[in-house]
Amino acid sequence: MNKKTIVSSIALILVFLLTLTGCAGNTTSQKAETTPPQNTDKTAIGAEIPAKIAQKKDGIKIMVIRKIGGDDHTAQFLAGAKQEGESLGFKVDTFSANGDTAKFHDAIAQALEKDYDGFIISHGDDAATVDDVKKIVAKGKFVVTFDSNPGVADIDGVTLTSQDDEALALLSFKQLLQDHSGKANIVYLWVDGYPAMVNRNRIYKALQDKYPGVKEVERFGVAAADTSVQTQNAVAAILAKHPKGEIDAIWATWDAFAIGAARAVKEAGRTEIKIYGIDVSNADLQTIQEKDSPWIATAAVDPKLIGAVDIRLLVKKIAGEPTPKYYDLDASLITQSKLQTSPSPVNMETLSSIIPSWGKSTAFDEPWFQTLRANKK
């Protein structure tokens, strides 16, 4: 074979090899294009969802029933529960009886005939509430209560939640003590018959013994649809009875009391009397920030957060995970002086700019909740 033939043969072989290489490359490319994409099911993201939740094909349904209502605290509590439940992909229905006992128990009875997986019962203060909860549990449903009859603690599987009422009372009353150097003549606004009020009154009695310089001049309290109006009228009568110098402060164990008291004090021109309350709402914050407002401090828990934490507890129960028998949410002190440090008016949404811990809690927010939230998006 001559040299020219050898060169030609080598050239043909090279062309053949390059053609094979090109075909192989094209084959790989085509396979890449036709291979199905990998599974991107969001249930594979994060922690595994418990079987009792994942297997509920028609979704989780929750009912929130509250005895009291008509106030901002109730609205935010219900909104917090609904928002948290829906963020997890669940259906959440809410009902407020606006203080009507018959409507409250009727709502529970009606809801029990429907296919709810769990219930949040708020402010069920009477013995009938205990019976209602027993019926719910007997049907295999799960229950979390808020500020309700402590008798429900005797029912297996039920969690009782509340604001830390002892801490609320201490924070508010100790601010009064500090501002008045341990000596003050006060009006005590309180009503019996509610678990939260009983707890707050217990602290008040202990503080009376510990700080004898604080003298109770008058007391008033009623729980009704028009509590703030009745309180305003009662405080106005008390102020007319006691001239300037006889009353230093008003301690209100509920913001509905503080609202009425603040109106009466301002109308009477007696703003030397300072008001210390418990609980907070947008209306409360507005009143505290008004010019010359006598309401200068309140201790509170974010009601929206209470609703959210109650939902988390209930979802854990439905999932078959352990939950505590009791749970108290941490309290914060909100003062007029702190609010005045803000360059703009403070409301419930912006309160965390003044109190960093406000509205935040990782309590019972399990890793698999994030998976549920990812699935919801």
Steps between C-alpha positions, in 0.01 A plus 500: 500500500650833403525802726208678337270201556601477868422869559161462330414198714594682823284795396200274441545335837512841677183615326325177606608540861388864512162401356457238773595754766248748362227239495577402857483866603168550324358184659595624847346838430175346382481279809548805723215677324258207522583388858212603732593767761572379851215494754446851642201413721510752784417229751862395455616838631593526867380275783262214428133568563348267763290223349181605682522838327625382161235230470214741559415531131203732545708737712496602866201702620513706821229689689578791734215599734531793741246602760591867531518736204434842359847622598830542318668232711247241377534610138877466512491165683269355234706655219819352642349152517357519148820638349721236663272211406461613141876550466529125566240422237210428737142629505425713809153623591439744787203606710455759775193486725554860614446401862178307439531175696215326319643585157844383611384153602268471203790576267702218657210257468446588133871480414524158665255368240737601222828345387749717689821330608567731791359784708639808674266610780558850638360650820272210582480589868205289620449136597306442178823563309660203675206284389534632144870416487430149631254448212755624247770268630256207513452543125872460444562869436783709646466808722712798604341755733588860579407679823238237578365308798797327667280190538583407140845405633344181630422389144773291340671649196377857549742795524413814696671814372494844653686822518739493793246680719727505803774669296251743346378603845852534637631706208209743506471536878874531557513786251234671711707436812815635341335816368347577841791391719295222658226728634174569319126520547347299218176401330494128423313395184436126499220247451473151645398180327761469225817288527727783389341742744527252785872460432559874482306559820708240681814698417328822606423356843859387545631841396262675738658307786851568378450872427271644770571850369253436218146565623185397313256793507229361271441204271269427209459232237245358259531280194244593235467602138545862613765450769700808402189723511389368839855541630517856373179588684613326820842667502340838432285451811805394703695810392209723598500336841877535554650845435849560367769354724299202624571269205845448350447217254258253345599137454293336225522123461345508151544752218123547470518644853800719415327643191197611701714631784719704263194671352360584843830636630555723196143631499529585870830679445666268751800391296716509812352154556703242308357178356678164486336225299520145367453399133549710189342572163528761227236710674692472827828607340329797343360607838834459679671716235246782516619832638467516880368143512474373859551139382875462530571127512348165411625142517401272216550200275449534126148357444583410140791290625274322750276387216800382298656302786166335579479384138851353516413306813181368344678393181759310707215318676343405167841373388523278808791690651531572875373834632504653850199512728556871569669778307533869592608764249761751613389851595652839410473844657403785268551851637400837371860616527620217272232575244603865498847403377348405164509772231156386378187362667534139613237234431482124553688432177788738581519438875793263446710802400468617862489158666717263290352183649142604426298262285780248465519143624639177363299299754374174343600618152630161390743450207233312304278807518744658254435212262127565527556869432716417197222274368248782548693745279 
